[in-house]
Structure formats: C-alpha cells, structure tokens
Amino acid sequence: MPTVNANATILVTGSNGFLGTWVVDTLLKRGYSVRAAVRTEARGQHLLKMFESYGHKLQIFPVGDIAADGAFDEAVKAVEGIIHTAATVGANLEAMEATTIIDEAVQGNIGILKSALKNGTSLKRVVITSSCGARTGYSSVPKHVDEHSWNDAAVAEAERLGKGASSLAKYTASKTLAEKAAWEWYENHKTFFSWDLASFNPPWIFGPMLHEVQDIEDINASNKQLYNAVVKGVLYSYGVPGITPLNTPSHAWIDVRDVAELHVRGLENPAAADQKTLIMSGKFVWQDAMDAVNSISPTPWPSHKEPWAKGEVGEKIYNLIWDVEKEKRIFGLKFRTIEETVKDFFADLERRGWS
C-alpha cells in the first residue's frame, strides 16, 4: 500500500497532549505540514506559539467533542496521513461508569475511521495509538505477551463491576475494546477505500514535556507516577498488596520522543501497513527509575534539594515477557535509555523553574 509523500499534510488528533505535541514536533521537523486537531481554538494557542517559526505549515483545527458523530468529517479532507493519539478518557475515572468510558473510547476510534471513509479521498494511512494495557494487565507470574494478546481480564472486570471496577480496569478495558473495534471496522470496510491502518501499543510513557502544563501537580499521568516514585518514594501499585519498587509495575516503559518517532515512521514505512506493533524501550519496575536518577551526576534538577528515593536492594521481578520482534524487524529504532529519559524529564522541571 502507498505511504505518505514528503511534505504531505498530516492530521494529528490529541495534538495538544503529552504525546500529540511531540508528534507535531517530529512531523514539522521532518518537513510535513500538520493539521492539529484540538477540541477548541483556545487549546491550540500553545501549539501556535511553540511552533510559530513553521508558519503556515501548522494549522489549528477545532473539532469539538471527538466522540460526537462526524467530529472529524472536515478535518480529514485533503490529508495524506492521520495520526490518531486522542482519547476521550475522563479526569475522574473512579466516579465514571465503565460503559461510558468504553463507549467514548470506541466511538473515538470508529468516528475518525468513518470520517476517513466519507471524506478521506487523499488519505493513504491511519496510525492509531493504542496501549500495552490493551494487551495485558498486571501479572504476578511470568506471562508472554504479543500482538495477539488482549486484556480480556480488564474487560471482564469492567463488565462485572461497572462503576465499581478499578480505574485501571476501566481505562485498559476501554483501550482494549477501542482497538478491537477499530481493527474489526477496518477489516469489514477496507474494500471501500485505498488507505490502510496501523496501530502502536506503547507501555508507560515518560519524558520531557512540550504540551502546556502550568503546575507540577498537573503533569501527565505517567510522568506524575514517575515523579511520585523517585521524588516522594510513593508507588503506583495497581491496588496489589505487598508491592515494592522491585516488583511493580513489572511492566515496560518508553520515552515519549521515541513513541512520536515511531508514529511518524508508521506513516512512512510500507511494512507498517495492517500491523499491530508493540513498542517499548525495555522492561520496567520503579527501582529502575530510582537507580537511574541516583546514578546521574550532576543532578538534572538542582533546584530540588531533597534526596532522591533510593528504593530497595534485591532482585528485580519482571513478570511480563514482551514479544517486540515486529518493531525490531520493521522499524529497528535505537531507543533512549532510562537514564537519558529521567535526566531529560527532571531537567525539564528545572527549566520550568519548579522546585
């Protein structure tokens, strides 16, 4: 299937978010024009200011509620590629019904595909951001995970407990069912268009921030968990008792800049067509981040005078065994190290004048 041309116009949804802003940055540096979909005109002003040197290469495109029917009908016109990072995940998952979260996530994916079917006459590829949470949840025993795995346990919990399900189960169930729905819709309709689909499943995403953040308490969720772990020694635990930095989250991690780069390569590489790809820098427990930041000298955040969390000494436990052969075969990206990522994240906090 054909891939996008150099200097093509690319639609980026969620363009003012943590990942989306880095995708915009990567595309503009690569020479593309970017149509940045945002909920309102006001939410695009930070992008215009940050990337003002690119002039007309960046266009802000308000789309309103992305879960609404036809939200992207106009946005998809005359673009060759779409990178769909947007997700309709509420700020207070604990108080929301599981069905509401899931329905909005599914509609977010299906809605943009329907708009592409209707008006994407120039379109060549759609790249969707999913999550490793769509593949699996926490595991206390060794578990193999690949592109054929689905987080059915989260879906079952969300269906069984509804509003009472954990926030994590609601979120990962929504990512699972939204990705499944996108691929099912694509397979059922692909005879009606010439563009193709690709998806990426990143794990915990960390790194410096380009999107608008006013206060350290408002940084994106994954970076906030990193901050809490290495600055305060407070761990995100999946609600599992007996956790330590040596055994949780027993998952994987990736730098946000590497995620953005892979999304753009997903538009450019013919071999990415019709592929679901797990992407990650490596396996991860919180002790890895603690060890990394304690190994960096001089400190990347000199304004913060308190010592970093040390964690514990002992064997690290990584229960999830990820099959990343596809990423290596198709893209072969040289990923940043955990030391590079935590250094750049905390240096970002220093640049912002936070202590």
C-alpha positions as CSV (number, residue, x, y, z in Angstrom):
1,M,0.0,0.0,0.0
2,P,1.3,3.5,-0.7
3,T,2.7,5.6,2.2
4,V,2.6,9.4,2.6
5,N,4.6,11.7,0.4
6,A,7.3,14.1,1.6
7,N,5.7,17.5,2.6
8,A,2.3,15.9,2.8
9,T,-0.3,17.3,5.2
10,I,-0.9,15.1,8.2
11,L,-3.8,15.3,10.6
12,V,-2.8,14.8,14.3
13,T,-5.6,14.3,16.8
14,G,-4.9,14.9,20.5
15,S,-2.3,17.3,19.2
16,N,-2.1,19.4,22.4
17,G,-1.5,16.4,24.6
18,F,1.7,14.9,26.0
19,L,2.3,12.5,23.1
20,G,0.5,14.5,20.5
21,T,2.7,17.6,20.9
22,W,5.8,15.6,20.3
23,V,4.2,14.0,17.2
24,V,3.5,17.5,15.9
25,D,7.2,18.5,16.6
26,T,8.5,15.4,14.9
27,L,6.4,15.9,11.8
28,L,7.2,19.5,11.4
29,K,10.9,18.8,11.7
30,R,10.6,16.2,9.1
31,G,9.1,18.7,6.6
32,Y,5.4,17.8,6.8
33,S,2.5,20.2,7.2
34,V,0.4,19.5,10.2
35,R,-3.3,19.9,10.8
36,A,-3.6,19.9,14.5
37,A,-7.0,18.7,15.7
38,V,-8.0,20.3,19.1
39,R,-11.3,20.4,20.9
40,T,-11.4,24.2,20.8
41,E,-9.4,27.0,19.2
42,A,-8.1,28.1,22.6
43,R,-6.5,24.7,23.2
44,G,-4.4,25.2,20.1
45,Q,-2.8,28.5,21.0
46,H,0.1,26.9,22.9
47,L,1.0,24.9,19.7
48,L,0.9,28.1,17.6
49,K,3.2,29.9,19.9
50,M,5.6,26.9,20.3
51,F,5.8,26.2,16.6
52,E,5.4,29.8,15.2
53,S,8.6,29.5,13.2
54,Y,6.9,27.0,11.0
55,G,4.3,29.5,9.9
56,H,1.6,28.1,7.6
57,K,3.0,24.6,8.0
58,L,0.9,24.3,11.2
59,Q,-2.9,24.7,11.1
60,I,-5.1,24.5,14.2
61,F,-8.3,22.7,13.5
62,P,-11.0,22.7,16.2
63,V,-13.2,19.5,16.1
64,G,-15.2,19.8,19.3
65,D,-16.2,16.5,21.1
66,I,-14.3,13.8,19.3
67,A,-16.9,11.2,20.4
68,A,-19.6,13.1,18.5
69,D,-20.8,11.7,15.2
70,G,-18.9,13.4,12.3
71,A,-16.4,15.2,14.6
72,F,-13.6,14.6,12.1
73,D,-15.6,14.9,8.8
74,E,-14.0,18.2,7.8
75,A,-10.6,17.6,9.4
76,V,-9.8,14.5,7.3
77,K,-10.2,16.3,4.0
78,A,-7.1,16.7,1.8
79,V,-4.7,14.9,4.3
80,E,-2.5,12.0,3.3
81,G,-2.0,10.7,6.8
82,I,-3.7,10.6,10.2
83,I,-2.0,10.0,13.5
84,H,-4.8,9.5,16.0
85,T,-3.5,10.0,19.5
86,A,-6.6,11.4,21.0
87,A,-8.5,9.5,23.7
88,T,-11.7,10.5,25.5
89,V,-10.6,9.4,28.9
90,G,-12.3,11.4,31.8
91,A,-10.3,13.0,34.6
92,N,-12.1,11.1,37.3
93,L,-12.4,7.5,36.2
94,E,-13.3,6.3,39.6
95,A,-16.6,8.2,39.5
96,M,-17.5,7.2,35.9
97,E,-19.5,4.2,34.7
98,A,-17.3,1.7,32.9
99,T,-19.7,1.6,29.9
100,T,-19.4,5.4,29.5
101,I,-15.6,5.3,29.3
102,I,-15.6,2.3,27.0
103,D,-18.3,3.7,24.6
104,E,-16.5,7.0,24.3
105,A,-13.2,5.3,23.5
106,V,-14.7,3.1,20.9
107,Q,-16.6,5.9,19.3
108,G,-13.3,8.0,19.2
109,N,-11.7,5.3,17.1
110,I,-14.7,4.4,14.9
111,G,-15.6,8.0,14.4
112,I,-12.4,9.0,12.8
113,L,-12.4,5.9,10.6
114,K,-16.0,6.7,9.4
115,S,-14.9,10.3,8.6
116,A,-11.9,8.9,6.7
117,L,-14.3,6.6,4.7
118,K,-16.5,9.5,3.9
119,N,-14.1,12.3,3.2
120,G,-10.5,10.9,3.2
121,T,-10.1,10.9,-0.6
122,S,-6.4,11.8,-0.4
123,L,-5.7,9.5,2.6
124,K,-3.0,6.8,2.5
125,R,-2.6,5.7,6.1
126,V,-4.2,6.0,9.5
127,V,-2.0,5.3,12.6
128,I,-3.8,4.7,15.9
129,T,-2.3,5.0,19.3
130,S,-3.4,2.1,21.5
131,S,-1.7,0.9,24.6
132,C,0.1,-2.1,26.1
133,G,-2.8,-2.0,28.5
134,A,-5.0,-3.3,25.7
135,R,-2.7,-6.4,25.5
136,T,-2.4,-7.3,29.2
137,G,-2.8,-6.1,32.8
138,Y,-0.6,-6.6,35.8
139,S,0.6,-10.2,36.3
140,S,2.1,-11.7,39.4
141,V,3.5,-14.6,37.5
142,P,5.5,-14.8,34.2
143,K,3.4,-14.1,31.2
144,H,4.1,-14.0,27.5
145,V,2.5,-11.0,25.6
146,D,2.3,-10.4,21.9
147,E,0.1,-8.7,19.3
148,H,-2.4,-11.4,19.6
149,S,-2.9,-11.0,23.3
150,W,-5.9,-9.0,24.6
151,N,-6.6,-7.7,28.1
152,D,-9.8,-9.7,28.5
153,A,-9.4,-9.7,32.3
154,A,-9.9,-5.9,32.3
155,V,-12.9,-6.1,30.1
156,A,-14.4,-8.8,32.3
157,E,-13.9,-6.7,35.4
158,A,-15.4,-3.6,33.8
159,E,-18.5,-5.7,32.7
160,R,-18.9,-7.4,36.1
161,L,-18.4,-4.4,38.4
162,G,-19.3,-1.4,36.2
163,K,-18.8,1.8,38.1
164,G,-17.2,-0.2,40.9
165,A,-14.4,-1.5,38.7
166,S,-10.9,-0.1,39.3
167,S,-9.9,3.0,37.4
168,L,-7.1,0.9,35.8
169,A,-9.6,-1.8,34.7
170,K,-11.9,0.8,33.2
171,Y,-9.1,2.5,31.3
172,T,-7.5,-0.6,30.0
173,A,-10.8,-2.2,29.1
174,S,-11.6,1.0,27.0
175,K,-8.2,0.7,25.2
176,T,-8.8,-3.0,24.6
177,L,-12.3,-2.6,23.1
178,A,-11.5,0.6,21.2
179,E,-8.5,-1.1,19.4
180,K,-10.5,-4.2,18.8
181,A,-13.3,-2.1,17.3
182,A,-11.0,-0.2,15.1
183,W,-9.5,-3.3,13.6
184,E,-12.9,-5.0,13.2
185,W,-14.3,-2.0,11.4
186,Y,-11.3,-1.7,9.2
187,E,-11.5,-5.4,8.1
188,N,-15.2,-5.0,7.4
189,H,-14.8,-1.9,5.3
190,K,-11.4,-1.9,3.6
191,T,-12.7,-2.9,0.2
192,F,-14.4,0.5,0.1
193,F,-11.2,2.6,0.3
194,S,-7.5,2.5,-0.6
195,W,-5.9,3.6,2.6
196,D,-4.6,1.3,5.3
197,L,-4.3,1.1,9.1
198,A,-1.5,0.7,11.6
199,S,-1.6,0.7,15.4
200,F,1.0,1.0,18.1
201,N,0.9,-0.3,21.7
202,P,3.2,1.7,23.9
203,P,3.6,0.9,27.7
204,W,4.3,3.5,30.4
205,I,5.4,6.7,28.5
206,F,7.9,9.0,30.3
207,G,9.9,12.0,29.2
208,P,10.2,15.8,28.9
209,M,7.0,17.7,28.1
210,L,6.2,20.1,25.2
211,H,2.5,20.4,25.9
212,E,1.1,23.1,28.1
213,V,1.5,22.4,31.8
214,Q,1.0,25.2,34.3
215,D,2.0,23.4,37.5
216,I,3.9,20.3,38.7
217,E,0.7,18.8,40.0
218,D,-0.8,18.9,36.5
219,I,1.8,17.0,34.6
220,N,0.5,14.0,32.6
221,A,-0.4,10.8,34.5
222,S,2.6,8.6,33.6
223,N,5.2,11.3,34.4
224,K,3.3,12.1,37.6
225,Q,3.8,8.5,38.7
226,L,7.5,8.7,37.8
227,Y,7.7,11.9,39.8
228,N,5.9,10.4,42.8
229,A,8.2,7.3,42.7
230,V,11.6,8.9,42.5
231,V,10.9,12.1,44.3
232,K,8.5,11.0,47.0
233,G,9.0,7.3,47.1
234,V,5.3,6.8,46.5
235,L,4.5,3.9,44.2
236,Y,1.6,3.3,41.9
237,S,0.6,-0.2,42.9
238,Y,-2.3,-1.5,40.7
239,G,-4.1,-1.9,44.0
240,V,-2.0,-5.0,44.7
241,P,-0.8,-5.6,48.3
242,G,2.9,-6.3,49.1
243,I,4.3,-4.2,46.3
244,T,7.8,-2.8,46.4
245,P,9.9,-0.9,43.8
246,L,11.5,-4.2,42.9
247,N,8.3,-5.9,41.7
248,T,6.0,-3.2,40.4
249,P,4.7,-2.2,37.9
250,S,6.7,-5.2,36.4
251,H,5.7,-3.8,33.0
252,A,7.6,-1.9,30.3
253,W,8.5,1.8,29.5
254,I,9.3,4.0,26.6
255,D,10.4,7.6,26.0
256,V,7.7,9.9,24.6
257,R,10.1,11.1,21.9
258,D,10.6,7.5,20.7
259,V,6.9,6.9,20.6
260,A,6.4,10.0,18.4
261,E,9.2,9.0,16.1
262,L,7.7,5.5,15.6
263,H,4.3,7.0,14.9
264,V,5.8,9.1,12.1
265,R,7.7,6.1,10.8
266,G,4.4,4.3,10.9
267,L,3.2,6.7,8.2
268,E,6.4,6.4,6.1
269,N,7.2,2.7,6.2
270,P,5.3,0.5,3.8
271,A,5.8,-2.6,6.0
272,A,3.7,-0.9,8.8
273,A,0.5,-1.4,6.8
274,D,-2.1,-3.6,8.6
275,Q,0.2,-4.1,11.6
276,K,-0.3,-4.0,15.3
277,T,3.1,-3.3,16.9
278,L,4.2,-3.5,20.5
279,I,6.8,-0.7,21.1
280,M,8.9,-0.3,24.2
281,S,12.4,0.5,25.4
282,G,12.6,-2.3,27.9
283,K,11.1,-4.0,30.9
284,F,10.5,-1.8,33.9
285,V,10.0,-1.6,37.7
286,W,10.1,1.6,39.7
287,Q,13.5,0.6,41.1
288,D,14.9,1.1,37.6
289,A,13.9,4.7,37.6
290,M,15.2,5.2,41.1
291,D,18.6,3.6,40.2
292,A,18.8,5.7,37.1
293,V,18.2,9.1,38.7
294,N,20.6,8.3,41.5
295,S,23.3,7.4,39.0
296,I,23.2,10.8,37.2
297,S,25.8,13.4,38.2
298,P,25.4,16.3,38.4
299,T,21.7,16.2,39.4
300,P,19.4,17.1,36.5
301,W,17.1,19.1,38.9
302,P,19.4,21.2,41.2
303,S,16.5,23.3,42.4
304,H,15.1,20.3,44.2
305,K,17.1,20.0,47.4
306,E,15.6,16.8,48.8
307,P,17.4,13.4,48.2
308,W,16.0,11.1,45.5
309,A,14.2,7.9,46.7
310,K,16.6,5.0,47.0
311,G,14.2,2.2,46.9
312,E,15.3,-1.2,47.9
313,V,18.2,-3.6,47.3
314,G,17.4,-7.0,45.8
315,E,16.3,-8.9,42.7
316,K,14.0,-7.1,40.4
317,I,11.0,-9.0,39.2
318,Y,9.8,-8.6,35.6
319,N,6.8,-10.9,35.0
320,L,5.7,-9.7,31.6
321,I,7.6,-11.2,28.7
322,W,7.0,-8.9,25.6
323,D,7.4,-10.0,22.0
324,V,8.9,-7.0,20.3
325,E,10.2,-8.8,17.2
326,K,7.9,-6.9,14.9
327,E,9.2,-3.5,16.0
328,K,12.8,-4.7,15.5
329,R,12.0,-6.1,12.1
330,I,10.0,-3.2,10.7
331,F,11.5,-0.2,12.4
332,G,14.6,-1.1,14.3
333,L,14.6,2.1,16.3
334,K,17.5,2.7,18.7
335,F,15.6,3.6,21.9
336,R,16.7,6.1,24.5
337,T,17.9,4.7,27.8
338,I,16.1,5.1,31.1
339,E,19.0,7.3,32.3
340,E,18.5,9.6,29.3
341,T,14.8,9.8,29.8
342,V,14.7,10.5,33.5
343,K,17.6,13.0,33.2
344,D,15.7,14.9,30.4
345,F,12.4,14.8,32.3
346,F,13.8,16.3,35.5
347,A,15.9,18.8,33.5
348,D,12.6,19.9,32.0
349,L,11.3,20.6,35.5
350,E,14.4,22.6,36.2
351,R,13.9,24.7,33.1
352,R,10.3,25.4,34.1
353,G,11.6,26.9,37.4
354,W,10.0,24.2,39.6
355,S,11.5,23.0,42.8
